[in-house]
Amino acid sequence: MLFVFLSVCCSVIVSVLLKVARRYGIDVFQAITWNYAMAILLTWFFFKPDVKAFDIQQAPVGVYVGVGILLPLIFWIMAASVRVAGIVRTDVAQRLSLFISLFAAFLLFGDNFSLARLGCFVVGFAAILCSIPWQKRTANRTVLSNAWVYLICVFIGFGAIDILFKKVAAFTAVPYTTSLFFIYAISFTIAFVSLLVKVFTKQSRIRWPHVTFGLVLGVANFGNILFYLKAHKALSSSPSLVFSAMNIGVITLGAIVGLIVFNERLSKLNKIGLGLAIISIIMITMVNILHW
């Protein structure tokens, strides 16, 4: 379970870094770009992708491009969500996005439909609705918050990414880690070209603090994936245990950090959503174990 714990810590560290970025004047867009540069280097070092044997005619290039575009886009939206909605709610939205891929399993991957799985989806969706800060307090009145837009985008975006990654994993002609390397390369290329456009239009300047912050962000982001894969390898006979421990761990640790370190405030409805999120993950774990 050490690898699960390390993966959980890396995931929450990513949220923490995005939370403090503005405090230290970091250009999040630029940091996310350099994050993928570090991900490419670490993927090459740890996974040693077989680039020479890669056949572009056999690879699902369309899926690669789709994931490559979505990764930096949703990462940026996640950064905005952490800023306006907080770590707790954003982590809940990200982790519950798995229910989108669960629902897609019925439509795209020929999975069997069951009332138990429908129940999981209903509870998970209720958790999302309860976690959203529909209103926020100002000094003298209650106004509608736009935080829910970011949370919904995080929920849908990470769900779409998970579906595309499932398509990548299902394509066995190319090793998964090799696919991951090329996906990161596409993400970095897209983000870097966008950054160059901002630099040439004088909307941004490349500076070492932003680069350094992005590289640190990349280490934490890659660490989340590396330790998660190692956890599945170490506990290959209990994939559902890894799945549930990871998701519940991120939600729980994210809540602790958000509430204690950053003094985030949750309404009673938000707290109910937090509880429902944990319950829904336990439910889907049991469904997978018992094949309901």
N, C-alpha and C positions, 0 to 999 in steps of 0.2 A: 504493500500500500504506500510505500515511500514515493514511488513514481507518481501515483495519483495525487499525493499531497503536494509534490513539487509542481505538477501540472496545474493544480488549483492555484497555488501561490503565483505562478507565472501569469495566469489568466487575470487574477485580481491586480497584479502589479501593472499590467497593461492599462487597466481602468484607472488605477491611481495615477500613472504617468499622464494619461490624457486629462485627468482632473486637474493636475497641478501645472500643466503646460502653459496656460494663459497667465498664471500667477508669476511665472518666470519669463514672460514675454516670448514664449516659443511659438513659432509659426507651425501650427499643427499640420497644415497641408504639406509643408516641406519635410517635417519630421516623419510623416507617414511615407513619403517618397524614399527617404534614406533607410527607413525600416525595412523596405523590400530589398534594398541593396545588401543589407546585413543578412536577410533571410536567404538570399541566393548564395552567399558565401558559406553560411552555416549548413545549408542543405548539401552543398558540394563537399564540405568537410566531413559531415557526419553520415550522410547517406550514400555518398559516392555514386551519383547517378551515371548510368551507362549512356552517355551522350553519343558516343560513336556508333552504337547499335540502334540509335533512334531513327525510325523511318517515318517521315512526316506524312507519307501517303497512307500509313496504317493508323496513325494517331488520330484521335477525335479532336482535331484542331478547333472546330467550332465551339466545342465545350471548353477547351483551354482558353480561348479568347473570351468567352462568356464569363468564366470565373476570373480571368485576368482583369477584366473591366470591373466586375462587381467588387472584388476584394478591396481595392483602394477607395472606391466610391462609398461602400458601406462602412469602411473603417473611418472615413471622414465623418459620415453621419453618426457613427457611434461616438466619436469624439465630441460632436455637438450635443448628443444626447446626454453624455456624462456631464457636460457643462451645465445644461439647463434642467435636466431631470435627476441627475445624481447617479452615483455608482450603483446603489441598491436597485433602483428601478431598471436601469439599463442592463445590469447583469441578469435580472429576471427576464426581461424581454429577449435578450440574446439566448439564454438557455432554453426558454420555452419555444423558440423558433423550431426546435426539433419536431414539434407537432405538425408543422407544415410538411416536413419530409415524411412524417408518419401518414398524413392524409394523402400525400402524393404517391405513397407506396401502393395505395389501392388503385390509383388512376394510371400510373406510369410503369410500375414494376410488377403488376399482377399479384400483389399481396392479397391475402384473404381478408374480407371484411368481417367484423364481429362487433357485437354490442359493447363488449368490454373495451375495445379500442375506441369506439365512438365515445364511450364514457370518459376515457382518458383525454380525448380531444376537447370535450365539453368543459372538463375541469381545468385543463390548461388554458383554454380561451377565457374562461371566467377569471383565472388568475391574472391574465394580461389586462383585462378590463378593470379589475380591482387595483392593479398596480399603477395604473395611469393617474397622474395628478391632474384630474379634470379641471380643478380650480386652484388658484394660488392666492394667498393673502398679500395685499399691499397695506400701506399705512392706514388707509381709510375705507377700502372697499374690496370686494372680492371680484376678480376679473378672470376671464377665460385664459388658461395657459396654453401656449403652443407646444409644450413639452410632449404632449401626446402624439404629435405628428412625428417627432424623431423616434419615439419609442415604437410606434407602429412600423416605421421604416426599418428600424433595427430588427424587429420581429420578422417582417416579410423578407428583408434582405438576407439575413443569415439563414433563413429557411430556404431561400432560392440557392444560396451558395452550397448548403448541405446537400440539396438535391443534385446539383451539378457535380459535386465531389463524389456522390454515390455513382453517378454515371461514369466518372473517371475510374473509380475503383472497380467497376464492373467490366471495364475494358482491360482484359488481362494481357493483351499483346504487348503493352508497354508497362514496365514496373511502376507501381504507384509513386515511389519516391522520384523516379525520373520524370514522371508527369508533373509532380509537385515542383521540381526544379524549373521546368519550362513555364509553368503557370506563374511562378514568382518572377521569372524573367519578363513575361508579358506585363505583369502588374507594374514592375519597376519601369519598364519602357514607357508605358502609358502615363504613369505618374510623373516621370522625369520630363517627358515631352511637355506635359501640362505645366510643370514647374518652369521650364525654359520659356514658355509663352508668357508666364507671369513675370519672369525676370526681364524679358525683352520689352514688355509693356510697362515696366517699372512698377509693377504691383507687389513685387517681392525681391529680396536680395539673398543670395546664398551666403550664409554665415556659419562659422564653425559651431556656435552654440546649438543652432538648429540641427546641423549635421550630427553632432555628438549625441544630442537628445534622441534623434531618430535612430541612430545605431543602437543605443541602449534599449529603446522601444522594440527594435528588431530582435534583440537577444531575448527579451521577455516573451515576445510574440512567438518566436521559434521554439523557445523552451516549452511553452504550453503544448505545442504539437509533438515535440520530441519526447517529452516525458509521458504524454498520453499514449503514444504508440508503444513506448517501452512498457507502460503499465499493462497494455493489452497483451504484449508478448510475455511478460512475467506472469500474468494471470490469464493465460489463454483459455483455461477451462472455465473461467467465470467472467465472460465479457459483460454480462448484465451488471455485475458488481462494480466493474470499472466505470461503466456508463452512469449508473446511479450515484456512485460516490463522487465522480467528477462533477456532475451537474448540481447535486445537492451541496457539495463542498464549495463550489464557486458562489452559489446563491448565499449560503450561510456566511462564508468568510467575507464576501462582498458587503453583506448587510452589517457585519461587525465593524469593518473598516469604515464604511459610509456613515454609520450612526455614531461611532466613537471618535474616529480621527477627524472626519469632516463635518460632524455635527449635522448631518442630514436629518430632516424631520419627515416622518411618515404619518399619514392620517390613519384612522382606524380601518378605513377601507383598504388602504395600501398594505397594512399589516395582515389583513385577511388575504389579500392577494399573495403576499409572501408565503403564508402558510399553505395556500392552495397550490402554489408553484411546487413546493416540496412534496405535497401529497400527490400531485399529478405525475411527478417524476418517479415516485415510488410505485404508482399505479402502472405506468408504462413498463417499468422494470419487471413487475410481477407478471404482466401480460406476456412479455417476451420469455420469461422463465417458464411459465406454465402453458405457453402457446395457445392462449385464449383467442 
